[in-house]
Amino acid sequence: MTVKAWKGGGYSIGVGKPTMNVIINGTRHTFNLSKTFGTTCREFRGKTIAPWLRGRGALSWPYGKPPSFTLMPLGGNLFRLR
C-alpha cells in the first residue's frame, strides 16, 4: 500500500489501518498507536521515522505534497516500510 510522510510536532507515516510492527532498514520496530488511530489519527509515530526520512532526503517537502512510500504487508500485523 502507498503511505505518505506526515509532520506536526514530529514525523510519522500515515496509513489507513492499524499497524504495530514495521521493519525499517532491516530492523523490526513496534509502534504504540494513539487511541484515535484509525479514526482521526491515521499515522504511526516514533523516533525512528525522522532519521529514516532524512536518509532518503525526504525530511522536508512542499506544502500539500508529502513524499510517498510503500508499506508492504508481510503477514499478520507485520509490515516493511520502503
Sequence and secondary structure as in RCSB ss.txt:
>XXXX:A:sequence
MTVKAWKGGGYSIGVGKPTMNVIINGTRHTFNLSKTFGTTCREFRGKTIAPWLRGRGALSWPYGKPPSFTLMPLG
GNLFRLR
>XXXX:A:secstr
 EEEEEESSSEEEE SS   EEEETTEEEE    TTBTTTB EEE TTHHHHHHHTT S   TT   EEEEEEEE
TTEEEE 
